[in-house]
Amino acid sequence: MFNEEISILKLLSDKYSDDVHISFAPPKSIGELHDFELETGVVLPVELKELYLLTDGFDSLASFMNLWRLDTIRNHFIEGYNDWFNDGDHDMYIVLGSDGACNYLLMNIASGSLLSYGDEGETAQIDSIKDLLCWNIDHIYDNVRDFEEDETVNNYLEKNADRL
């Protein structure tokens, strides 16, 4: 489901390695996803599971939002890492990632819906993991210093313009 997005993120990382460098963790197995859900009591949406079957998270200083490894998410969840979240009941959310600064990717535990949460308490709904990946591609492509047109990325962004 996300092979195209992962491929483009890798292309950007390779092409603009000085500015972008994205590290992808090895994928998780279905058994590991099941273990995560049993240990935390959090059921991951199908879309998120599909991404974790491709990569156990990714990290880049150039990304709009990074996705943490499942071990990191589990440890933070068990330790109560979301206690800083003050917009409603923080027990309703699990933290899935960050931009490396003060913005976080949250998932509503009951509904599986995603949102970004900023350091000022502002939130933005994220409709899908595909949207999140598309935003990352667009953000990286717009913020590369030595920008060169790339037909593959341009075609992808044009095809997904409704997501941006």
Buried (B, 14 or more C-beta within 10 A) or exposed (E): EBEBBBEBBBBBBEBBEEBBBBEBBEEBEEEBBEBBBEEBEBEBBEBBBBBBBBBBBBBBEBBBBBBBBBBBBBEBBEEEBBEEBEEEEBEBBBBBBBBEEEBBBBBEBEEBBBBBBEEEEEBEEBEBBBBBBBBBBBBBBEBBEEEEEBEEBEEBBEEBEEBE
